[in-house]
Amino acid sequence: DSDHSAEYEAREYETVASRLSDRAVIVGDNAHVTDKLAAFAEATGRRFVFFKEQPEDHFYPGAGIGLAFR
């Protein structure tokens, strides 16, 4: 878990891109705030799926998890 700024997140994906296998799954816990994982998925020919947390009867509004995969 690191800096959650959009710029830093994008650099993280750029850094690992050449090291990923075709079966790699990239998980991002910031997908409810930025579109950087979705953009990375599109740019690298991967699918993107977003799961929204929806806590019931809780003060926390929930966040979201993104997955990028082939």
matplotlib code that plots the C-alpha trace (Angstrom):
import matplotlib.pyplot as plt

x = [0.0, 1.5, 0.8, -2.8, -2.3, -3.3, 0.2, 2.0, -0.5, 0.0, 3.8, 3.5, 1.6, 4.2, 7.0, 5.7, 4.2, 7.2, 7.6, 4.0, 3.3, 0.3, -1.5, -0.8, -3.7, -3.2, -5.3, -5.9, -7.6, -7.9, -10.1, -13.0, -10.9, -8.9, -9.2, -5.5, -5.9, -8.7, -6.5, -3.6, -5.8, -7.0, -3.4, -2.0, -4.9, -6.3, -9.8, -10.9, -13.4, -14.6, -16.1, -17.8, -18.0, -21.4, -21.4, -24.8, -25.7, -22.2, -20.6, -18.0, -19.4, -17.2, -14.5, -13.7, -11.3, -10.2, -8.8, -6.9, -6.2, -6.1]
y = [0.0, 3.3, 6.9, 7.0, 10.0, 9.4, 10.2, 7.9, 5.1, 5.5, 5.3, 2.1, 0.4, 1.7, 0.4, -3.2, -3.4, -5.0, -7.5, -8.9, -12.3, -12.8, -14.5, -11.6, -10.1, -6.5, -5.5, -1.9, -0.6, 2.9, 2.3, 4.2, 7.4, 7.3, 5.7, 4.8, 1.1, 1.1, 3.2, 0.8, -2.2, -0.6, 0.5, -3.0, -5.1, -6.2, -6.4, -4.2, -5.1, -2.9, -4.1, -1.5, -2.0, -1.2, -1.5, -1.7, 0.4, 1.7, 5.2, 4.1, 4.7, 2.0, 2.1, -0.1, -2.6, -2.8, -5.8, -5.8, -9.1, -10.9]
z = [0.0, -1.0, -2.0, -3.4, -5.7, -9.3, -10.6, -8.2, -9.0, -12.7, -12.2, -10.2, -13.1, -15.6, -13.5, -13.3, -16.9, -18.5, -15.7, -15.8, -17.2, -19.5, -16.5, -14.1, -12.2, -11.0, -8.0, -7.1, -4.0, -5.3, -8.3, -6.7, -6.7, -10.0, -13.4, -13.6, -13.3, -15.9, -18.2, -17.7, -18.5, -21.7, -22.8, -22.2, -23.6, -20.3, -19.0, -16.1, -13.5, -10.6, -7.4, -5.2, -1.5, -0.1, 3.7, 5.2, 8.2, 8.6, 8.8, 6.2, 2.7, 1.1, -1.5, -4.5, -5.8, -9.4, -11.2, -14.5, -16.2, -19.6]

ax = plt.figure().add_subplot(projection="3d")
ax.plot(x, y, z, "-o")
ax.set_aspect("equal")
plt.show()
